[in-house]
Amino acid sequence: MKHLPFSKALLVAFWTAKYLSGMCCNEVAAQKKATAPQLPVKKVQNTVVVTPPKVEHFRLAKGKTIRIVLDPGHGGHDPGTLRSHKHFAHEKDIVLDITQLVAKYIEENLENIELIHTRQADNFVSLKERADLANSAEADFFISIHCNASPRSWVSGTQVHIHDHAFVHSLALAQSIDEEFRTRARRPSRGIFNTKDRRHSLYVLQYTTMPSVLIEVGFLSNKEEEKYLNGQYGKEIIASAIYRGLRNYLVATGVGVRFKTGSQAAKKQLREEKADSEKIRYRVQITASETRIPLTHYDFRKLKMPVHEHVFEGETFRYRYTAGGSFDDIKKATEVMREVRQKGFPDAYLIIDPQQRAQASKK
Ligand SMILES: [Zn+2]
């Protein structure tokens, strides 16, 4: 009885975090279990060894083969989120189908890519094995695909998870995929979440050393979305959004992703590639607020650079503030982000220019 209030508090904290992130039950459980033996501090012969915090190694160089790990979540005895009806599939099967479609689109359209699969059938692979595989292969990118679940059945939409907003390549890849979900795929997007937002880390994001994203393609706890994700049409839309987001990101990095030539599709891709590479512009978001903040605020003035207000209708944090203008060069945008962080906005991060987002969704 003595322990009841404490465990109750823990339970409340767990459900709060879960509600905020929308992360599926099994995923949280699996992550917690997997993380437990690997606490950041361990004692070795009376010396405390601190595991270094995750670093993001961007290994890509021009002309190099781009090595991508595709990671469909769960598998084997771990079904992930369970289906609500026997005519539907469990999370493990849906994400395997979507991942295989992503692989198909990559293989059909892109030349210098090497794909590594954590699983291609219904078998169990531990989270550690997934991260180890990516790290030992020195992969350039890690893309994990999951379905979400929430105790609130009306919650729907996509989420893209990264480890930290400070990892600019993970963030840029996440934004590029999220952009495709919002625009051409026309999915409700719940945005991009990092460890702070969801209040827990995700094993495969924390322990992989390359830019990595974990995509929640939708909520199986939402009747409509479950039906959508079980259908071939829904799977193709989601998979092609992931493929296009990845492709646009690779084009924007300028590392020289090559398109397969000859086919009509390839020609269309090339035209789109040009349009997309011209399209991506970045801003440095310094803060978001439910209420309007005057642009003459002392903290803004301290930056000694232009601050802009952007209104996101219908979102809780309706007012977003960016500093330094709009950049088509991610390196320049990153420099400004670092400067802004030192000048009193430590949580500043890059976003795709909201004006461009508005134009893209009108198309
Ligand atoms: Zn999952």
Boltz pocket constraint, residues with backbone or C-beta under 6 A from the ligand:
constraints:
  - pocket:
      binder: B
      contacts: [[A, 24], [A, 26], [A, 27], [A, 73], [A, 74], [A, 80], [A, 81], [A, 91], [A, 145], [A, 146], [A, 147]]
      max_distance: 6.0
